Each structure stands twice: as C-alpha cells, then as structure tokens.
Amino acid sequence: MARPKKPAPVLSPRMREWAEELRQTMLRVSGADAATKTRERDNVVARAMIAHVLLERGMTTIQVGALLGKNHATISHYRSLMAAFMSSPGYTVERELWNDFSEAVKNAREAKAARQI
C-alpha cells in the first residue's frame, strides 16, 4: 500500500514576500540569483545566506525549503555551511558578502518601516 502524501508546508503570502525581498537584495548585493537551479558556488552561497535569514525569522527547514525549491535536508546543509563561513578563516569572501548582505537587509527593513509611518 502506498504511503499517503504529506501535506505541503503552510506558506503565508508574507513568507513568500520575505523570500522574494531577500532574493532581490542578494541579487543587488552580489549578482547571484538564488532562484536559479544551478549548483554554481555563487548561487549556492546566495541560497545559504537567504535560508539563514529565513531560519532566523523563525521559519522551519521545511518552509524555507519550499520557498527556495529545495529539500529540508539541503536547508540543514546550508545551516552548516553558514556556520563554517562564520567560523573558519578560509571564508573571508563569504564573510564579506554576508556582512554586505545583512547590512542591505537591515537597510531595506528600515526603509520599509519608514515608508509605513
């Protein structure tokens, strides 16, 4: 007997909006498009950084995976990748990109908040 299919994760319109905002921010900062399906390093790093931000916002690996078109196990791998970027001395380029990306995300949030006032 076949197993019943698991239900799709619940993704609110706000979650989808966050993911798209982050993708656009990463595209501006690095030129890497996280929406592509390639395994080119720049795009993988971009997806890992976007996944990191979404996980920090309280989303599950399954939700983030659904937003990025990846399996939850890939998102767990991205979490490990980000830990390596932040702690290992050999990843200076990735750390610089993270600093630029996180600053751009912070500025975008502040600008959005200012527009809503």
HELIX and SHEET records of a PDB file:
HELIX    1   1 PRO A   13  SER A   30  1                                  18    
HELIX    2   2 ARG A   41  GLU A   56  1                                  16    
HELIX    3   3 THR A   61  LEU A   68  1                                   8    
HELIX    4   4 HIS A   72  SER A   87  1                                  16    
HELIX    5   5 THR A   92  GLN A  116  1                                  25    
END                                                                             
